[in-house]
Amino acid sequence: MYFCYNQANHFIMGLNFRKEMEKQKMRMSILQATKELFLKKGIIATSVRDIAKQMHYTHGTIYLYFKDKDDIFYNIIQNVFKDLEEEIKPLMSISDPLQRLVKMGKVYVNFVRKNPELYNLTFSNEIPPTALVDLYKKDREFHLSFFMMKETMQECIDLNLVRCVNIENLSILYWGVLHGLVTLESTNHSVIAKVADVKSLTDSSLSVFIELIKS
């Protein structure tokens, strides 16, 4: 009797596991299809019906996995920030905070170079500012990479490795410099500097910023 119960229990657990895997696979397929449409048509112009059509499903099927288009977009950019976070995390083992700070900047820049369209989509002008604020408040994962950088910056301040003592100002300044440089590069706006090697310009500009804040 116990053996039969155990078998049935394992069967149910296996069935539930397969269902969950299929659900996650479907969710990932929807996210991928939506990303392609967002990049092609734009966020505002893309509807849930467009997503369903792209996948050869009825739009009602999409609602079985996501609440609405905003929910899909939220999950897309959540994955972007998670990927960035995973690349920054290993740097926290670097004992020298200034060296760690420099490495974080390089990882950020290289991350955008590998995902330029997705990065620009994440910070698209089509997203209402209030929506971005709500997203940042809703999930700490959206800015965990920023907190790791801020923690590193605080260590630099504590050890007198940088000149500024205001952690809030210096952290947002560094983040702004990184975002500005990669945005200029990824959207080809760096051509205003009239240089042949735009990537080298980004890298050298980042190095100049670090030198400016060093004690």
C-alpha positions as CSV (number, residue, x, y, z in Angstrom):
1,M,0.0,0.0,0.0
2,Y,2.8,2.4,1.0
3,F,4.7,1.5,-2.2
4,C,1.6,2.3,-4.4
5,Y,1.1,5.6,-2.6
6,N,4.8,6.5,-3.1
7,Q,4.6,5.8,-6.8
8,A,1.5,7.9,-7.2
9,N,3.0,10.7,-5.3
10,H,6.2,10.7,-7.4
11,F,4.0,10.6,-10.6
12,I,2.0,13.7,-9.5
13,M,5.2,15.5,-8.5
14,G,6.7,14.7,-11.9
15,L,3.6,15.8,-13.7
16,N,3.6,19.1,-11.9
17,F,7.2,19.6,-12.6
18,R,6.7,19.0,-16.3
19,K,3.7,21.4,-16.3
20,E,5.8,24.1,-14.6
21,M,8.6,23.6,-17.1
22,E,6.2,23.9,-20.0
23,K,4.7,27.0,-18.5
24,Q,8.2,28.6,-18.1
25,K,9.1,27.6,-21.7
26,M,5.9,29.3,-23.0
27,R,6.6,32.4,-21.0
28,M,10.1,32.7,-22.4
29,S,8.8,32.2,-25.9
30,I,6.3,35.1,-25.3
31,L,9.1,37.3,-24.0
32,Q,11.3,36.6,-27.0
33,A,8.5,37.2,-29.5
34,T,7.6,40.5,-27.7
35,K,11.2,41.6,-27.6
36,E,11.4,41.1,-31.4
37,L,8.2,43.1,-31.9
38,F,9.2,45.9,-29.6
39,L,12.5,46.3,-31.4
40,K,10.8,46.2,-34.8
41,K,7.6,48.2,-34.2
42,G,8.2,50.0,-30.9
43,I,6.6,49.5,-27.5
44,I,3.5,51.6,-28.0
45,A,2.7,50.3,-31.4
46,T,2.9,46.7,-30.3
47,S,-0.3,45.2,-29.0
48,V,-1.0,41.8,-27.3
49,R,-2.8,40.8,-30.4
50,D,0.4,41.5,-32.4
51,I,2.3,39.3,-30.0
52,A,-0.3,36.5,-30.3
53,K,-0.3,36.8,-34.1
54,Q,3.5,36.5,-34.1
55,M,3.3,33.3,-32.2
56,H,0.3,31.9,-34.1
57,Y,-1.9,31.9,-31.0
58,T,-5.1,33.7,-29.9
59,H,-4.5,36.8,-27.8
60,G,-6.4,35.0,-25.0
61,T,-3.6,32.5,-24.7
62,I,-1.1,35.3,-23.9
63,Y,-3.3,36.4,-21.0
64,L,-2.9,32.9,-19.5
65,Y,0.8,33.8,-18.8
66,F,0.9,37.5,-18.4
67,K,-1.6,40.1,-17.1
68,D,-1.1,42.6,-19.9
69,K,1.6,44.1,-22.2
70,D,3.1,46.1,-19.3
71,D,3.6,42.9,-17.4
72,I,5.4,41.4,-20.4
73,F,7.6,44.5,-20.7
74,Y,8.3,44.4,-17.0
75,N,9.6,40.8,-17.2
76,I,11.7,41.7,-20.3
77,I,13.6,44.5,-18.6
78,Q,13.8,42.5,-15.3
79,N,15.7,39.9,-17.2
80,V,18.0,42.6,-18.6
81,F,18.9,43.9,-15.2
82,K,19.3,40.3,-13.8
83,D,21.8,39.6,-16.6
84,L,23.8,42.7,-15.8
85,E,23.7,41.9,-12.1
86,E,25.1,38.4,-12.8
87,E,28.1,39.9,-14.6
88,I,28.7,42.5,-11.8
89,K,28.4,40.1,-8.9
90,P,31.7,38.3,-9.3
91,L,33.5,41.7,-9.1
92,M,32.5,42.0,-5.4
93,S,35.3,39.6,-4.5
94,I,37.9,42.2,-5.7
95,S,39.5,43.5,-2.5
96,D,40.6,46.9,-3.8
97,P,37.4,49.0,-4.1
98,L,38.8,51.4,-6.6
99,Q,39.9,48.6,-8.9
100,R,36.5,47.0,-8.4
101,L,34.8,50.3,-9.3
102,V,36.8,50.5,-12.5
103,K,36.0,46.9,-13.4
104,M,32.3,47.6,-12.8
105,G,32.4,50.4,-15.3
106,K,34.1,48.2,-17.9
107,V,31.6,45.4,-17.3
108,Y,28.7,47.8,-17.7
109,V,30.1,49.2,-21.0
110,N,30.8,45.7,-22.4
111,F,27.3,44.5,-21.4
112,V,25.7,47.3,-23.4
113,R,28.0,46.5,-26.4
114,K,26.8,43.0,-26.4
115,N,23.1,44.0,-26.0
116,P,22.8,47.5,-27.6
117,E,19.2,47.2,-28.9
118,L,17.9,45.6,-25.8
119,Y,19.6,48.2,-23.6
120,N,18.1,51.1,-25.6
121,L,14.7,49.4,-25.4
122,T,15.1,49.2,-21.6
123,F,15.5,53.0,-21.4
124,S,13.2,53.8,-24.3
125,N,11.5,57.2,-24.5
126,E,8.3,55.3,-25.1
127,I,8.2,54.3,-21.4
128,P,6.4,56.9,-19.3
129,P,8.7,58.3,-16.5
130,T,6.1,57.4,-13.9
131,A,6.2,53.8,-15.1
132,L,9.9,53.6,-14.6
133,V,9.6,55.0,-11.1
134,D,7.0,52.3,-10.3
135,L,9.2,49.6,-11.7
136,Y,12.2,50.6,-9.6
137,K,10.1,50.8,-6.5
138,K,8.4,47.5,-7.2
139,D,11.5,45.3,-7.5
140,R,14.8,45.8,-5.9
141,E,16.4,43.6,-8.6
142,F,16.0,46.5,-11.0
143,H,18.7,48.5,-9.2
144,L,20.7,45.8,-7.4
145,S,23.6,46.4,-9.7
146,F,23.4,50.1,-8.8
147,F,23.5,49.2,-5.1
148,M,26.6,47.1,-5.6
149,M,28.3,50.0,-7.3
150,K,27.2,52.4,-4.6
151,E,28.5,50.0,-1.9
152,T,31.9,50.0,-3.7
153,M,31.9,53.8,-4.0
154,Q,31.3,54.1,-0.2
155,E,34.3,51.9,0.4
156,C,36.4,54.2,-1.8
157,I,35.2,57.2,0.2
158,D,35.9,55.5,3.5
159,L,39.4,54.7,2.4
160,N,40.0,58.3,1.0
161,L,40.5,56.8,-2.5
162,V,38.1,59.4,-4.1
163,R,37.6,63.0,-3.4
164,C,33.9,63.4,-3.0
165,V,32.3,62.5,0.4
166,N,28.7,62.6,-0.7
167,I,27.8,59.0,-1.6
168,E,24.5,59.9,-3.3
169,N,26.0,62.5,-5.6
170,L,29.0,60.5,-6.6
171,S,27.1,57.3,-7.1
172,I,24.5,58.8,-9.4
173,L,27.2,60.8,-11.2
174,Y,29.2,57.6,-12.0
175,W,26.0,55.8,-13.1
176,G,25.0,58.8,-15.2
177,V,28.5,58.9,-16.8
178,L,28.3,55.2,-17.6
179,H,24.7,55.5,-19.0
180,G,25.6,58.6,-21.0
181,L,28.7,57.1,-22.6
182,V,27.1,53.8,-23.6
183,T,24.0,55.6,-24.9
184,L,26.1,57.9,-27.0
185,E,28.1,55.0,-28.4
186,S,25.2,52.6,-29.0
187,T,23.1,55.2,-30.8
188,N,26.0,56.5,-32.8
189,H,25.8,59.9,-31.3
190,S,29.5,59.8,-30.3
191,V,30.3,60.9,-33.9
192,I,30.0,64.5,-32.7
193,A,33.5,64.0,-31.3
194,K,34.8,63.4,-34.8
195,V,37.0,60.4,-33.8
196,A,37.5,57.2,-35.8
197,D,37.4,54.7,-32.9
198,V,34.2,55.4,-30.9
199,K,34.8,52.5,-28.5
200,S,38.2,53.8,-27.6
201,L,36.7,57.2,-26.9
202,T,34.2,55.7,-24.5
203,D,36.9,53.7,-22.7
204,S,39.3,56.6,-22.4
205,S,36.5,59.0,-21.3
206,L,35.6,56.5,-18.5
207,S,39.3,56.4,-17.5
208,V,39.4,60.2,-17.4
209,F,36.4,60.3,-15.1
210,I,38.0,57.9,-12.6
211,E,41.1,60.0,-12.6
212,L,39.1,63.1,-11.9
213,I,37.4,61.7,-8.8
214,K,40.6,60.0,-7.4
215,S,42.1,61.6,-4.3
